[in-house]
Amino acid sequence: MIFKGVRDGKPYPEHGLSYRQWSQIPPRQIRLDELVTTTTVLALDRLLSEDSTFYGDLFPHAVRWQGVIYLEDGLHRAVRAALRNRTVLHARVYDMDAESVPQP
């Protein structure tokens, strides 16, 4: 199993973080088998694209809620890592359990 689980939708409440606030969260390593995805759709063209992060954050976004880490953005990067036999991913993790909203 690559991921801990696969969901269709976010179970946690809206956090309202802006891109600027996400950028203030330092990336950290997360094991792929600790992540629960929030989408069931994978676009093959995006998976195979070399420049898929050109306009976005280099690091996937994840949300820790009720002790579970949900992959909010970055499914294609996570699957790419798994295809390269990597077991960890560098991601920005917003901890809703701690309710630590970064200030702009």
C-alpha positions as CSV (number, residue, x, y, z in Angstrom):
1,M,0.0,0.0,0.0
2,I,1.4,3.4,-1.0
3,F,-0.8,5.6,1.1
4,K,-2.5,5.1,4.5
5,G,-5.9,5.7,2.8
6,V,-7.7,7.3,-0.2
7,R,-10.6,9.6,0.3
8,D,-12.8,11.6,-2.0
9,G,-13.0,15.0,-0.3
10,K,-11.6,16.7,2.8
11,P,-13.0,15.6,6.1
12,Y,-11.6,18.6,8.0
13,P,-13.1,22.1,8.1
14,E,-11.9,24.8,5.8
15,H,-8.6,26.3,7.1
16,G,-8.5,29.4,4.9
17,L,-4.7,29.5,4.5
18,S,-3.4,31.7,1.7
19,Y,-0.4,30.8,-0.5
20,R,1.6,33.2,1.5
21,Q,0.7,31.5,4.8
22,W,1.5,28.1,3.3
23,S,4.9,29.3,2.2
24,Q,5.7,30.2,5.9
25,I,5.3,26.6,7.0
26,P,8.6,24.8,6.7
27,P,8.6,21.6,4.7
28,R,9.3,18.4,6.5
29,Q,9.6,14.7,5.6
30,I,6.5,12.6,5.8
31,R,6.3,8.9,5.1
32,L,3.9,8.2,2.2
33,D,2.2,5.4,4.2
34,E,1.2,8.0,6.8
35,L,-0.8,10.1,4.2
36,V,-4.5,10.0,3.4
37,T,-5.3,11.5,0.0
38,T,-8.3,13.8,-0.4
39,T,-8.8,13.0,-4.1
40,T,-9.3,9.9,-6.1
41,V,-8.5,11.4,-9.5
42,L,-5.1,11.2,-11.0
43,A,-4.4,12.8,-14.4
44,L,-1.8,10.9,-16.3
45,D,-0.6,13.9,-18.3
46,R,0.1,15.9,-15.0
47,L,1.8,12.8,-13.5
48,L,4.2,12.6,-16.5
49,S,4.8,16.3,-16.8
50,E,8.3,17.5,-15.9
51,D,7.1,21.0,-15.1
52,S,4.0,20.3,-13.1
53,T,5.1,22.5,-10.2
54,F,6.3,25.4,-12.4
55,Y,3.5,27.7,-11.3
56,G,2.9,26.3,-7.8
57,D,4.6,25.5,-4.6
58,L,7.5,23.0,-4.9
59,F,6.2,21.2,-1.8
60,P,2.9,19.4,-1.4
61,H,0.4,20.7,1.2
62,A,-0.9,18.4,3.9
63,V,-3.2,19.0,6.8
64,R,-3.0,17.2,10.2
65,W,-6.5,16.9,11.7
66,Q,-7.5,14.6,14.5
67,G,-4.1,12.9,14.4
68,V,-4.3,12.0,10.6
69,I,-2.3,13.7,7.9
70,Y,-4.3,14.5,4.8
71,L,-2.6,15.3,1.5
72,E,-4.5,18.3,0.3
73,D,-2.4,19.3,-2.7
74,G,0.4,17.3,-4.3
75,L,-1.0,13.9,-5.2
76,H,0.9,13.8,-8.5
77,R,4.2,14.6,-6.7
78,A,3.5,11.9,-4.1
79,V,2.7,9.3,-6.7
80,R,5.8,10.3,-8.7
81,A,7.9,9.8,-5.5
82,A,6.3,6.4,-5.0
83,L,7.1,5.4,-8.6
84,R,10.7,6.3,-7.9
85,N,10.7,3.9,-4.9
86,R,10.8,6.7,-2.4
87,T,9.0,6.2,0.9
88,V,9.1,9.8,2.1
89,L,8.0,13.1,0.7
90,H,8.9,16.7,1.7
91,A,5.7,18.6,2.3
92,R,4.3,21.6,4.2
93,V,2.1,20.3,7.0
94,Y,-0.5,22.6,8.6
95,D,-1.4,21.2,12.0
96,M,-5.1,21.9,12.6
97,D,-4.8,20.0,15.9
98,A,-2.5,22.7,17.2
99,E,-4.5,25.5,15.4
100,S,-1.3,27.4,14.6
101,V,-2.3,29.6,11.7
102,P,0.8,31.4,10.4
103,Q,0.4,35.2,10.3
104,P,0.8,37.0,6.9
